[in-house]
Amino acid sequence: SLHFSIEAHMQCRNMHISQQYRCSSSNSAALHGVSSKGFRYRGDEYYDSQNWFSFEFPQTPSKLYIAKMQSDWSYPMYSRVRLIESGGVCPMSGGNDYWHSKVLFLGAHDAVEAVEVDYSSYGRHRRGEGELFDYCQVEIKNAKVLHETSYSDPSWYVFSHTLDTNSFMSYNDILDTVATTALDYPYFTWDGAETVQAERKLVNDKGIKECHCRIFSNLIMKLVASGSLDFLLPPDVDPRSRVV
């Protein structure tokens, strides 16, 4: 596995004025890079106990949220990536079956805050008039739960699979990878009606690419992970037969 020294990270956390300027410049460059891809900056937001930079996609009101991480965004301190799949019976939805996938980027030292990449629906109530699907919401944020082990019981499961990254990555690198990938997937296309399959010709005519949380997580894993991705979820929790 990869080895890492966090001296520069700790220096950035305990920085002097000159280092503060360096970190601020790095953040600005990263945000400029996101804007240069066509994302439209919509200002700062605060929700879910985090501060965010808010962007909209180039052609839709789909959202890209970037958390204001308290570190040097340019320093390569992430060395592992973790695919998380969780699901089961959700009491908050009346006992309906629920599942969700996301990706975590883990630091090479415990002092490095883990980063979570979460692709989800922006909400059925925000769907545009005449649109087939919900707009997506992509969050790049501090990971509150690391999901270090897999487990299952009769009502819930968590599948956790961790690999090294191809190389050390900075927060800037993560932003660039996620934003570049997200550009092609402004719509969250999963729904209970299987609209993608039912309206395949219309979907193709509109140039809409199928995407949901598992598809997006797989795309990110393929771009950044080192080693084989030929692993499968346990058959009794594999949702792909239902959603792909």
ZADREN-40915 format. One line per field, with one value per atom (N, C-alpha, C): x, y, z; chain; atom name; residue in one letter; residue number from 1. Coordinates in pm, whole numbers. Each point is the difference from the previous one (the first is absolute). Layout:
x: (X, ...) $
y: (Y, ...) $
z: (Z, ...) $
chaine: (A, ...) $
atome: (CA, ...) $
residu: (a, ...) $
num: (NUM, ...) $
END
This chain:
x: (84, -84, 88, -64, 74, 40, 112, 47, -2, -9, -22, 51, 58, 37, -94, -57, -100, 58, 131, 60, -60, -11, -53, -145, -75, -140, -9, 80, -4, 48, 97, 46, -113, -79, -111, -108, -21, -100, 48, 130, 56, 79, -58, 74, 22, 102, 23, -74, 11, -75, 37, 129, 41, -60, -9, -59, -150, -65, -142, -26, 86, -18, 16, 99, 23, -121, -59, -117, -118, -19, -111, 15, 121, 24, -31, 37, -28, -150, -75, -144, -61, 45, -52, 28, 120, 34, -90, -30, -86, -140, -54, -134, -5, 107, 8, -1, 68, 1, -138, -79, -137, -83, 14, -74, 40, 128, 48, -61, -54, -67, -144, -46, -135, -95, 42, -85, -18, -122, -36, 0, 87, 12, -125, -58, -123, 17, 123, 24, 30, 9, 27, -132, 0, -117, 45, -93, 25, -117, 27, -101, 71, -72, 55, 128, 3, 113, 131, -7, 120, -18, 113, 3, 38, -70, 16, 20, 71, -6, -105, -94, -112, 13, -14, 3, -122, -42, -98, 69, -56, 55, -16, 75, -3, -138, -79, -125, -124, 17, -113, 21, -106, 17, 49, 55, 65, 110, 29, 86, 132, 106, 130, 36, 13, 37, 141, 82, 138, 20, 28, 19, 131, -1, 119, 88, 79, 88, 110, 36, 97, 141, 51, 134, 51, 124, 59, -57, -82, -68, 96, 119, 94, 91, 1, 97, -52, 79, -44, 6, -112, -2, -105, -62, -97, 60, -4, 69, -89, -124, -91, -140, -75, -136, -89, -118, -89, -139, -47, -137, -90, -109, -96, -135, -58, -138, -76, -110, -80, -146, -77, -141, -74, -128, -86, -138, -65, -135, 8, -58, 8, -130, 1, -123, -51, 90, -42, -82, 9, -79, -113, -43, -110, 38, 128, 46, 38, 18, 38, 146, 32, 137, 82, 121, 86, 142, 71, 143, 66, 130, 74, 149, 66, 144, 70, 123, 81, 147, 87, 144, 66, 96, 79, 146, 64, 145, 63, 96, 59, 144, 36, 136, 98, 127, 105, 39, -68, 22, -132, -22, -128, -33, 101, -25, -65, 0, -56, -150, -80, -145, -40, -80, -49, -101, -5, -89, -103, -126, -109, -52, -22, -61, -137, -103, -137, -80, -50, -83, -143, -94, -137, -97, -130, -102, -7, -22, -18, -143, -85, -135, -106, -96, -109, -77, -14, -75, 71, 129, 74, 13, -62, 11, -62, 69, -48, -121, -77, -117, 41, -65, 30, 122, 70, 118, -40, 77, -24, 52, 104, 71, 28, 37, 44, 137, 27, 136, 84, 130, 86, 55, 50, 73, 129, 113, 129, 64, 34, 64, 142, 94, 137, 22, 14, -14, 82, 4, 62, -80, 68, -67, -20, -124, -31, 12, -23, 9, 92, 96, 100, -39, -95, -45, 118, 75, 125, -22, -115, -25, -137, -14, -129, -78, -131, -82, -141, -78, -140, -80, -127, -96, -131, -105, -125, -59, 36, -63, 96, 132, 94, 133, 69, 134, 88, 130, 101, 110, 28, 109, 111, 121, 113, 118, 50, 113, 102, 124, 103, 118, 46, 117, 92, 128, 91, -39, 31, -16, 119, -16, 109, 122, -23, 107, -59, 88, -51, -84, -110, -92, -19, -15, -35, -151, -50, -142, -31, 93, -16, -18, 81, -10, -138, -49, -132, -108, 8, -97, 3, 118, 13, -57, 32, -49, -152, -56, -145, -74, 47, -67, 5, 115, 13, -93, -7, -88, -146, -37, -140, -59, 83, -51, -91, 30, -78, -124, -21, -110, -82, -66, -79, -133, -39, -129, 17, -75, -8, -115, 36, -99, -72, 39, -70, -136, -100, -131, -71, -102, -71, -73, -24, -72, 91, 131, 97, -15, -4, -23, 111, 123, 111, -29, -48, -30, -128, -101, -129, 4, 86, 8, 139, 54, 138, 23, -89, 20, 0, -94, -7, 122, 45, 120, 120, 14, 111, -10, -122, -19, 38, -25, 33, 147, 72, 142, 22, -96, 12, 73, 101, 75, -53, -25, -51, 100, -49, 88, -81, 56, -49, 121, -22, 112, 101, -47, 95, 79, -66, 70, 108, -35, 97, 115, -30, 106, 96, -56, 85, 90, -54, 80, 120, -24, 109, 102, -47, 91, 90, -56, 79, 106, -26, 95, 116, -24, 101, 59, -66, 42, 109, 91, 105, -39, 14, -36, -129, -38, -115, -130, -91, -135, -100, 51, -86, -55, -64, -65, -151, -75, -145, -57, -115, -71, -53, -18, -66, -134, -36, -121, -127, -9, -124, -15, 106, -12, 32, 26, 37, -123, -5, -119, 4, 106, 16, -105, -49, -104, -127, -17, -119, 18, 121, 17, 78, 64, 81, -65) $
y: (-119, 119, 124, 114, 125, 53, 70, 63, 151, 70, 143, 73, 117, 89, 119, 36, 108, 131, 14, 123, 124, -4, 117, 24, -111, 16, 68, -42, 59, 145, 28, 138, 87, -59, 76, 26, -95, 17, 99, 13, 93, 110, 47, 85, 142, 63, 143, 75, 131, 79, -38, -21, -34, -132, -96, -129, 12, 88, 23, 49, 89, 53, -111, -89, -109, -91, -34, -87, 68, 130, 74, 6, 21, 5, -135, -108, -134, -23, 42, -17, 78, 123, 84, -61, -56, -63, -120, -77, -117, 41, 103, 47, 59, 69, 51, -116, -110, -117, -59, -1, -50, 91, 130, 96, -12, -27, -9, -119, -96, -114, 33, 118, 43, 7, -47, 9, 147, 32, 139, 21, 87, 25, 72, -50, 56, 52, 7, 59, -102, 48, -84, -44, -121, -51, -69, -9, -76, -93, -129, -98, -128, -85, -126, 23, 110, 34, 20, 35, 26, 126, 66, 114, -49, 53, -51, 114, -33, 76, -68, 77, -55, 33, -103, 17, -67, 52, -69, -52, -106, -58, 99, -21, 97, 22, -108, 11, -31, -42, -37, 56, 5, 43, -110, -107, -103, 66, -55, 68, -75, 79, -49, 79, -69, 63, -43, 98, -26, 51, -90, 39, 77, 96, 81, -73, -92, -80, 89, -27, 82, -57, -3, -51, 61, -27, 46, -86, 59, -77, -58, 57, -43, -113, -31, -98, -142, -91, -138, -86, -14, -72, -111, -32, -109, -117, -117, -116, -122, 5, -114, 48, -89, 31, -117, 31, -103, 11, -110, -8, -49, 72, -36, -26, -112, -31, -34, 69, -29, -6, -72, -9, -94, -13, -86, 59, -27, 49, 134, 102, 135, 36, 7, 33, 140, 93, 138, 9, -102, 0, -103, -30, -93, -145, -30, -138, -41, 97, -31, -42, -76, -42, 121, 14, 116, -48, 67, -26, 127, 12, 118, -33, 58, -18, 136, -3, 121, -40, 100, -24, 87, -58, 76, 4, 115, 13, 10, -87, -11, 49, 74, 50, -109, 26, -95, 10, 86, 14, 36, -42, 23, 147, 87, 143, 65, -69, 55, -29, 105, -17, -77, -104, -77, 82, -26, 72, -99, 41, -82, 62, -86, 42, -68, 81, -51, 53, -91, 34, -43, 95, -33, 86, -22, 83, 134, 106, 133, 17, -100, 4, -4, -91, -12, 131, 74, 125, 110, -21, 100, -38, -109, -44, 106, 30, 102, -46, 96, -32, -73, -113, -80, -88, 3, -83, -144, -95, -141, -40, 71, -44, 117, -36, 100, 54, 124, 51, -67, -4, -63, 104, -51, 80, -75, 66, -61, 77, -72, 62, -57, 90, -37, 60, -85, 50, -81, 51, -73, -126, -113, -127, -14, -12, -11, -143, -97, -142, -68, -80, -60, -139, -66, -132, -93, -23, -76, -150, -52, -143, -24, -116, -43, -75, 10, -79, -10, -92, -12, -62, 35, -64, -9, -51, -19, 127, 117, 123, 98, -23, 100, -65, 57, -48, 118, -17, 93, -83, 29, -64, 104, -33, 94, -66, 66, -55, 111, -20, 105, -40, 94, -20, 121, -19, 113, 82, 130, 82, -22, 36, -16, 82, 112, 86, 85, 67, 89, 109, 35, 99, 114, 119, 116, 20, 88, 35, 63, 79, 55, -111, -105, -112, -66, -16, -60, 88, 130, 93, -10, -1, -3, -131, -111, -130, -7, 41, -10, 97, 124, 99, -39, -46, -41, -116, -97, -116, 40, 87, 36, 74, 70, 78, -79, -126, -83, -60, 24, -68, 97, 98, 98, -54, -120, -56, -125, -7, -120, -83, -108, -66, -118, -38, -114, 42, -81, 17, -134, -10, -127, -43, 94, -31, -53, -4, -46, 77, 132, 88, -14, -23, -13, -112, -114, -112, 24, 56, 18, 107, 100, 111, 7, -115, -7, 89, -2, 82, 148, 43, 141, 41, -87, 25, 19, -89, 9, 127, 32, 118, 129, 2, 116, 3, -107, -6, -17, -59, -19, -131, 8, -119, -51, -131, -60, 18, 41, 14, 0, -65, 6, -19, -12, 4, -112, -121, -110, 18, 43, 23, 106, 111, 107, -44, -74, -50, -90, -86, -89, 80, 105, 83, 61, 51, 60, -106, -116, -107, -41, -12, -40, 102, 127, 105, 8, -28, 30, -121, -116, -115, -81, -49, -90, -142, -93, -138, -39, -125, -55, 55, 32, 40, -112, -119, -114, -64, 80, -52, 22, -85, 8, 15, 65, 0, -140, -37, -127, -6, -114, -7, 45, -24, 35, 149, 80, 144, 77, -71, 65, 65, 133, 68, 11, -41, 34, -66, -116, -65, 83, 89, 81, 136, 52, 139, 21, -98, 19, -66) $
z: (0, 0, 0, -30, -11, 136, 4, 124, -19, 110, -12, 123, -20, 109, -1, 114, 2, 52, -4, 52, -66, -134, -70, 36, 20, 41, 135, 96, 133, -5, -88, -16, -53, -92, -56, 104, 90, 105, 106, 15, 98, -71, -107, -92, 51, -58, 18, -110, -3, -97, -142, -25, -136, -44, 91, -34, -20, 77, -19, -141, -47, -135, -103, 24, -94, -8, 117, 1, -67, 29, -59, -152, -48, -144, -64, 68, -51, -12, 103, -4, -116, -18, -107, -136, -16, -128, -27, 105, -17, -41, 64, -32, -140, -40, -137, -99, 37, -88, -17, 107, -10, -91, 19, -84, -146, -26, -139, -74, 73, -63, -40, 39, -34, 118, 118, 118, 39, 44, 32, 151, 47, 143, 50, 110, 56, 142, 48, 130, 108, 122, 115, 64, 55, 71, 127, 94, 123, 24, 3, 37, 44, 68, 50, 80, 74, 88, -75, -128, -78, -83, -30, -91, -139, -103, -135, -100, -109, -123, -87, -52, -75, -149, -84, -145, -63, -116, -82, -125, -59, -121, -117, -107, -110, -63, -20, -73, 82, 124, 85, 140, 81, 140, 93, -55, 82, 82, 117, 96, 23, 15, 45, 125, 112, 127, 40, 33, 40, 142, 92, 139, 17, 91, 27, 101, -50, 86, 58, 127, 71, -14, -120, -25, -130, -31, -125, -112, -84, -104, -103, -10, -105, 46, 130, 49, -20, -60, -27, 126, 69, 127, 5, -113, -5, -77, 61, -59, -17, 49, -12, -39, -65, -39, 42, 49, 55, -61, -58, -50, 113, 24, 103, -64, 32, -40, 127, 25, 118, -38, 78, -32, 93, -28, 80, 10, 110, 24, 72, -61, 55, 71, 133, 72, -29, -39, -27, -129, -86, -124, 6, 120, 15, -17, 22, -12, -141, -89, -138, -9, -103, -26, -43, 54, -26, -25, -90, -16, -51, 27, -44, -9, -100, -20, 8, 48, 4, 6, -15, -2, 107, 72, 96, -45, 18, -20, 138, 27, 133, -1, 103, 11, 37, -27, 33, 147, 73, 144, 65, 124, 67, 18, -2, 18, -122, -113, -123, -3, -18, -5, -126, 17, -114, -79, -131, -90, -56, 1, -54, -129, -99, -126, -10, -7, 7, -119, -83, -116, 30, -8, 36, -81, 21, -61, 69, -77, 56, 54, -23, 53, -109, 16, -98, -14, 109, -3, -78, -33, -76, -148, -39, -139, -92, -110, -92, -81, -47, -80, -127, -25, -119, 12, 112, 18, 35, -51, 30, 137, 48, 119, 95, 122, 96, -41, 36, -10, 109, -22, 99, 98, 110, 98, 33, -21, 29, 115, 105, 116, 18, 22, 37, 138, 101, 137, 99, 122, 110, 30, 10, 29, 150, 42, 142, 51, -88, 36, -100, 47, -89, -50, 62, -45, -22, 105, -12, -19, 35, -13, -64, -60, -55, 108, -6, 91, -56, 52, -41, 114, 4, 91, -78, 59, -77, -59, 52, -49, -67, 12, -53, -36, -98, -35, -38, 15, -50, -66, -125, -73, -17, 41, -4, -71, -104, -76, -22, 47, -2, -88, -81, -85, 13, -33, -13, -122, 4, -120, -92, -127, -96, 39, 65, 48, 113, 76, 102, -65, 65, -54, 100, -53, 83, -6, 84, -7, -136, -52, -135, -103, 10, -94, 8, 123, 18, -64, 24, -59, -152, -58, -145, -57, 64, -47, 7, 112, 19, -92, -8, -84, -147, -47, -140, -31, 90, -21, 4, 94, 19, -119, -78, -111, -92, -23, -92, 64, 129, 71, 85, -65, 77, 51, -46, 40, 85, 107, 83, -57, -70, -85, 63, 122, 60, 55, -27, 64, 2, 80, 14, -126, -91, -123, -111, 25, -100, -131, 12, -115, -105, 44, -95, -99, 50, -89, -79, 67, -66, -109, 16, -95, -64, -35, -48, -122, -99, -120, 35, 83, 38, 80, 89, 78, -92, -98, -95, -86, -43, -84, 75, 129, 81, 44, -31, 37, 148, 70, 144, 28, 85, 40, 133, 4, 122, 114, 117, 114, 129, 99, 137, 90, 130, 94, -25, -33, -20, -129, -106, -126, 19, 64, 19, 89, 105, 89, -76, -85, -80, -95, -59, -91, 73, 120, 77, 39, 45, 39, -117, -118, -117, -35, 28, -34, 99, 126, 102, 70, -6, 81, -68, 81, -46, 39, -93, 30, -69, 18, -69, 56, -91, 39, -27, -25, -32, 126, 83, 119, -13, 64, -6, 140, 8, 126, 27, 125, 30, -73, -60, -83, 72, 130, 70, 26, -25, 19, -128, -110, -125, -64, -10, -57, -150, -67, -140, -89, 41, -80, -1, 98, 8, -66, -8, -39, -128, -53, -121, -119) $
chaine: (A, A, A, A, A, A, A, A, A, A, A, A, A, A, A, A, A, A, A, A, A, A, A, A, A, A, A, A, A, A, A, A, A, A, A, A, A, A, A, A, A, A, A, A, A, A, A, A, A, A, A, A, A, A, A, A, A, A, A, A, A, A, A, A, A, A, A, A, A, A, A, A, A, A, A, A, A, A, A, A, A, A, A, A, A, A, A, A, A, A, A, A, A, A, A, A, A, A, A, A, A, A, A, A, A, A, A, A, A, A, A, A, A, A, A, A, A, A, A, A, A, A, A, A, A, A, A, A, A, A, A, A, A, A, A, A, A, A, A, A, A, A, A, A, A, A, A, A, A, A, A, A, A, A, A, A, A, A, A, A, A, A, A, A, A, A, A, A, A, A, A, A, A, A, A, A, A, A, A, A, A, A, A, A, A, A, A, A, A, A, A, A, A, A, A, A, A, A, A, A, A, A, A, A, A, A, A, A, A, A, A, A, A, A, A, A, A, A, A, A, A, A, A, A, A, A, A, A, A, A, A, A, A, A, A, A, A, A, A, A, A, A, A, A, A, A, A, A, A, A, A, A, A, A, A, A, A, A, A, A, A, A, A, A, A, A, A, A, A, A, A, A, A, A, A, A, A, A, A, A, A, A, A, A, A, A, A, A, A, A, A, A, A, A, A, A, A, A, A, A, A, A, A, A, A, A, A, A, A, A, A, A, A, A, A, A, A, A, A, A, A, A, A, A, A, A, A, A, A, A, A, A, A, A, A, A, A, A, A, A, A, A, A, A, A, A, A, A, A, A, A, A, A, A, A, A, A, A, A, A, A, A, A, A, A, A, A, A, A, A, A, A, A, A, A, A, A, A, A, A, A, A, A, A, A, A, A, A, A, A, A, A, A, A, A, A, A, A, A, A, A, A, A, A, A, A, A, A, A, A, A, A, A, A, A, A, A, A, A, A, A, A, A, A, A, A, A, A, A, A, A, A, A, A, A, A, A, A, A, A, A, A, A, A, A, A, A, A, A, A, A, A, A, A, A, A, A, A, A, A, A, A, A, A, A, A, A, A, A, A, A, A, A, A, A, A, A, A, A, A, A, A, A, A, A, A, A, A, A, A, A, A, A, A, A, A, A, A, A, A, A, A, A, A, A, A, A, A, A, A, A, A, A, A, A, A, A, A, A, A, A, A, A, A, A, A, A, A, A, A, A, A, A, A, A, A, A, A, A, A, A, A, A, A, A, A, A, A, A, A, A, A, A, A, A, A, A, A, A, A, A, A, A, A, A, A, A, A, A, A, A, A, A, A, A, A, A, A, A, A, A, A, A, A, A, A, A, A, A, A, A, A, A, A, A, A, A, A, A, A, A, A, A, A, A, A, A, A, A, A, A, A, A, A, A, A, A, A, A, A, A, A, A, A, A, A, A, A, A, A, A, A, A, A, A, A, A, A, A, A, A, A, A, A, A, A, A, A, A, A, A, A, A, A, A, A, A, A, A, A, A, A, A, A, A, A, A, A, A, A, A, A, A, A, A, A, A, A, A, A, A, A, A, A, A, A, A, A, A, A, A, A, A, A, A, A, A, A, A, A, A, A, A, A, A, A, A, A, A, A, A, A, A, A, A, A, A, A, A, A, A, A, A, A, A, A, A, A, A, A, A, A) $
atome: (N, CA, C, N, CA, C, N, CA, C, N, CA, C, N, CA, C, N, CA, C, N, CA, C, N, CA, C, N, CA, C, N, CA, C, N, CA, C, N, CA, C, N, CA, C, N, CA, C, N, CA, C, N, CA, C, N, CA, C, N, CA, C, N, CA, C, N, CA, C, N, CA, C, N, CA, C, N, CA, C, N, CA, C, N, CA, C, N, CA, C, N, CA, C, N, CA, C, N, CA, C, N, CA, C, N, CA, C, N, CA, C, N, CA, C, N, CA, C, N, CA, C, N, CA, C, N, CA, C, N, CA, C, N, CA, C, N, CA, C, N, CA, C, N, CA, C, N, CA, C, N, CA, C, N, CA, C, N, CA, C, N, CA, C, N, CA, C, N, CA, C, N, CA, C, N, CA, C, N, CA, C, N, CA, C, N, CA, C, N, CA, C, N, CA, C, N, CA, C, N, CA, C, N, CA, C, N, CA, C, N, CA, C, N, CA, C, N, CA, C, N, CA, C, N, CA, C, N, CA, C, N, CA, C, N, CA, C, N, CA, C, N, CA, C, N, CA, C, N, CA, C, N, CA, C, N, CA, C, N, CA, C, N, CA, C, N, CA, C, N, CA, C, N, CA, C, N, CA, C, N, CA, C, N, CA, C, N, CA, C, N, CA, C, N, CA, C, N, CA, C, N, CA, C, N, CA, C, N, CA, C, N, CA, C, N, CA, C, N, CA, C, N, CA, C, N, CA, C, N, CA, C, N, CA, C, N, CA, C, N, CA, C, N, CA, C, N, CA, C, N, CA, C, N, CA, C, N, CA, C, N, CA, C, N, CA, C, N, CA, C, N, CA, C, N, CA, C, N, CA, C, N, CA, C, N, CA, C, N, CA, C, N, CA, C, N, CA, C, N, CA, C, N, CA, C, N, CA, C, N, CA, C, N, CA, C, N, CA, C, N, CA, C, N, CA, C, N, CA, C, N, CA, C, N, CA, C, N, CA, C, N, CA, C, N, CA, C, N, CA, C, N, CA, C, N, CA, C, N, CA, C, N, CA, C, N, CA, C, N, CA, C, N, CA, C, N, CA, C, N, CA, C, N, CA, C, N, CA, C, N, CA, C, N, CA, C, N, CA, C, N, CA, C, N, CA, C, N, CA, C, N, CA, C, N, CA, C, N, CA, C, N, CA, C, N, CA, C, N, CA, C, N, CA, C, N, CA, C, N, CA, C, N, CA, C, N, CA, C, N, CA, C, N, CA, C, N, CA, C, N, CA, C, N, CA, C, N, CA, C, N, CA, C, N, CA, C, N, CA, C, N, CA, C, N, CA, C, N, CA, C, N, CA, C, N, CA, C, N, CA, C, N, CA, C, N, CA, C, N, CA, C, N, CA, C, N, CA, C, N, CA, C, N, CA, C, N, CA, C, N, CA, C, N, CA, C, N, CA, C, N, CA, C, N, CA, C, N, CA, C, N, CA, C, N, CA, C, N, CA, C, N, CA, C, N, CA, C, N, CA, C, N, CA, C, N, CA, C, N, CA, C, N, CA, C, N, CA, C, N, CA, C, N, CA, C, N, CA, C, N, CA, C, N, CA, C, N, CA, C, N, CA, C, N, CA, C, N, CA, C, N, CA, C, N, CA, C, N, CA, C, N, CA, C, N, CA, C, N, CA, C, N, CA, C, N, CA, C, N, CA, C, N, CA, C, N, CA, C, N, CA, C, N, CA, C, N, CA, C, N, CA, C, N, CA, C, N, CA, C, N, CA, C, N, CA, C, N, CA, C, N, CA, C, N, CA, C, N, CA, C, N, CA, C, N, CA, C, N, CA, C, N, CA, C, N, CA, C, N, CA, C, N, CA, C, N, CA, C, N, CA, C, N, CA, C, N, CA, C, N, CA, C, N, CA, C, N, CA, C, N, CA, C) $
residu: (s, s, s, l, l, l, h, h, h, f, f, f, s, s, s, i, i, i, e, e, e, a, a, a, h, h, h, m, m, m, q, q, q, c, c, c, r, r, r, n, n, n, m, m, m, h, h, h, i, i, i, s, s, s, q, q, q, q, q, q, y, y, y, r, r, r, c, c, c, s, s, s, s, s, s, s, s, s, n, n, n, s, s, s, a, a, a, a, a, a, l, l, l, h, h, h, g, g, g, v, v, v, s, s, s, s, s, s, k, k, k, g, g, g, f, f, f, r, r, r, y, y, y, r, r, r, g, g, g, d, d, d, e, e, e, y, y, y, y, y, y, d, d, d, s, s, s, q, q, q, n, n, n, w, w, w, f, f, f, s, s, s, f, f, f, e, e, e, f, f, f, p, p, p, q, q, q, t, t, t, p, p, p, s, s, s, k, k, k, l, l, l, y, y, y, i, i, i, a, a, a, k, k, k, m, m, m, q, q, q, s, s, s, d, d, d, w, w, w, s, s, s, y, y, y, p, p, p, m, m, m, y, y, y, s, s, s, r, r, r, v, v, v, r, r, r, l, l, l, i, i, i, e, e, e, s, s, s, g, g, g, g, g, g, v, v, v, c, c, c, p, p, p, m, m, m, s, s, s, g, g, g, g, g, g, n, n, n, d, d, d, y, y, y, w, w, w, h, h, h, s, s, s, k, k, k, v, v, v, l, l, l, f, f, f, l, l, l, g, g, g, a, a, a, h, h, h, d, d, d, a, a, a, v, v, v, e, e, e, a, a, a, v, v, v, e, e, e, v, v, v, d, d, d, y, y, y, s, s, s, s, s, s, y, y, y, g, g, g, r, r, r, h, h, h, r, r, r, r, r, r, g, g, g, e, e, e, g, g, g, e, e, e, l, l, l, f, f, f, d, d, d, y, y, y, c, c, c, q, q, q, v, v, v, e, e, e, i, i, i, k, k, k, n, n, n, a, a, a, k, k, k, v, v, v, l, l, l, h, h, h, e, e, e, t, t, t, s, s, s, y, y, y, s, s, s, d, d, d, p, p, p, s, s, s, w, w, w, y, y, y, v, v, v, f, f, f, s, s, s, h, h, h, t, t, t, l, l, l, d, d, d, t, t, t, n, n, n, s, s, s, f, f, f, m, m, m, s, s, s, y, y, y, n, n, n, d, d, d, i, i, i, l, l, l, d, d, d, t, t, t, v, v, v, a, a, a, t, t, t, t, t, t, a, a, a, l, l, l, d, d, d, y, y, y, p, p, p, y, y, y, f, f, f, t, t, t, w, w, w, d, d, d, g, g, g, a, a, a, e, e, e, t, t, t, v, v, v, q, q, q, a, a, a, e, e, e, r, r, r, k, k, k, l, l, l, v, v, v, n, n, n, d, d, d, k, k, k, g, g, g, i, i, i, k, k, k, e, e, e, c, c, c, h, h, h, c, c, c, r, r, r, i, i, i, f, f, f, s, s, s, n, n, n, l, l, l, i, i, i, m, m, m, k, k, k, l, l, l, v, v, v, a, a, a, s, s, s, g, g, g, s, s, s, l, l, l, d, d, d, f, f, f, l, l, l, l, l, l, p, p, p, p, p, p, d, d, d, v, v, v, d, d, d, p, p, p, r, r, r, s, s, s, r, r, r, v, v, v, v, v, v) $
num: (1, 1, 1, 2, 2, 2, 3, 3, 3, 4, 4, 4, 5, 5, 5, 6, 6, 6, 7, 7, 7, 8, 8, 8, 9, 9, 9, 10, 10, 10, 11, 11, 11, 12, 12, 12, 13, 13, 13, 14, 14, 14, 15, 15, 15, 16, 16, 16, 17, 17, 17, 18, 18, 18, 19, 19, 19, 20, 20, 20, 21, 21, 21, 22, 22, 22, 23, 23, 23, 24, 24, 24, 25, 25, 25, 26, 26, 26, 27, 27, 27, 28, 28, 28, 29, 29, 29, 30, 30, 30, 31, 31, 31, 32, 32, 32, 33, 33, 33, 34, 34, 34, 35, 35, 35, 36, 36, 36, 37, 37, 37, 38, 38, 38, 39, 39, 39, 40, 40, 40, 41, 41, 41, 42, 42, 42, 43, 43, 43, 44, 44, 44, 45, 45, 45, 46, 46, 46, 47, 47, 47, 48, 48, 48, 49, 49, 49, 50, 50, 50, 51, 51, 51, 52, 52, 52, 53, 53, 53, 54, 54, 54, 55, 55, 55, 56, 56, 56, 57, 57, 57, 58, 58, 58, 59, 59, 59, 60, 60, 60, 61, 61, 61, 62, 62, 62, 63, 63, 63, 64, 64, 64, 65, 65, 65, 66, 66, 66, 67, 67, 67, 68, 68, 68, 69, 69, 69, 70, 70, 70, 71, 71, 71, 72, 72, 72, 73, 73, 73, 74, 74, 74, 75, 75, 75, 76, 76, 76, 77, 77, 77, 78, 78, 78, 79, 79, 79, 80, 80, 80, 81, 81, 81, 82, 82, 82, 83, 83, 83, 84, 84, 84, 85, 85, 85, 86, 86, 86, 87, 87, 87, 88, 88, 88, 89, 89, 89, 90, 90, 90, 91, 91, 91, 92, 92, 92, 93, 93, 93, 94, 94, 94, 95, 95, 95, 96, 96, 96, 97, 97, 97, 98, 98, 98, 99, 99, 99, 100, 100, 100, 101, 101, 101, 102, 102, 102, 103, 103, 103, 104, 104, 104, 105, 105, 105, 106, 106, 106, 107, 107, 107, 108, 108, 108, 109, 109, 109, 110, 110, 110, 111, 111, 111, 112, 112, 112, 113, 113, 113, 114, 114, 114, 115, 115, 115, 116, 116, 116, 117, 117, 117, 118, 118, 118, 119, 119, 119, 120, 120, 120, 121, 121, 121, 122, 122, 122, 123, 123, 123, 124, 124, 124, 125, 125, 125, 126, 126, 126, 127, 127, 127, 128, 128, 128, 129, 129, 129, 130, 130, 130, 131, 131, 131, 132, 132, 132, 133, 133, 133, 134, 134, 134, 135, 135, 135, 136, 136, 136, 137, 137, 137, 138, 138, 138, 139, 139, 139, 140, 140, 140, 141, 141, 141, 142, 142, 142, 143, 143, 143, 144, 144, 144, 145, 145, 145, 146, 146, 146, 147, 147, 147, 148, 148, 148, 149, 149, 149, 150, 150, 150, 151, 151, 151, 152, 152, 152, 153, 153, 153, 154, 154, 154, 155, 155, 155, 156, 156, 156, 157, 157, 157, 158, 158, 158, 159, 159, 159, 160, 160, 160, 161, 161, 161, 162, 162, 162, 163, 163, 163, 164, 164, 164, 165, 165, 165, 166, 166, 166, 167, 167, 167, 168, 168, 168, 169, 169, 169, 170, 170, 170, 171, 171, 171, 172, 172, 172, 173, 173, 173, 174, 174, 174, 175, 175, 175, 176, 176, 176, 177, 177, 177, 178, 178, 178, 179, 179, 179, 180, 180, 180, 181, 181, 181, 182, 182, 182, 183, 183, 183, 184, 184, 184, 185, 185, 185, 186, 186, 186, 187, 187, 187, 188, 188, 188, 189, 189, 189, 190, 190, 190, 191, 191, 191, 192, 192, 192, 193, 193, 193, 194, 194, 194, 195, 195, 195, 196, 196, 196, 197, 197, 197, 198, 198, 198, 199, 199, 199, 200, 200, 200, 201, 201, 201, 202, 202, 202, 203, 203, 203, 204, 204, 204, 205, 205, 205, 206, 206, 206, 207, 207, 207, 208, 208, 208, 209, 209, 209, 210, 210, 210, 211, 211, 211, 212, 212, 212, 213, 213, 213, 214, 214, 214, 215, 215, 215, 216, 216, 216, 217, 217, 217, 218, 218, 218, 219, 219, 219, 220, 220, 220, 221, 221, 221, 222, 222, 222, 223, 223, 223, 224, 224, 224, 225, 225, 225, 226, 226, 226, 227, 227, 227, 228, 228, 228, 229, 229, 229, 230, 230, 230, 231, 231, 231, 232, 232, 232, 233, 233, 233, 234, 234, 234, 235, 235, 235, 236, 236, 236, 237, 237, 237, 238, 238, 238, 239, 239, 239, 240, 240, 240, 241, 241, 241, 242, 242, 242, 243, 243, 243, 244, 244, 244) $
END
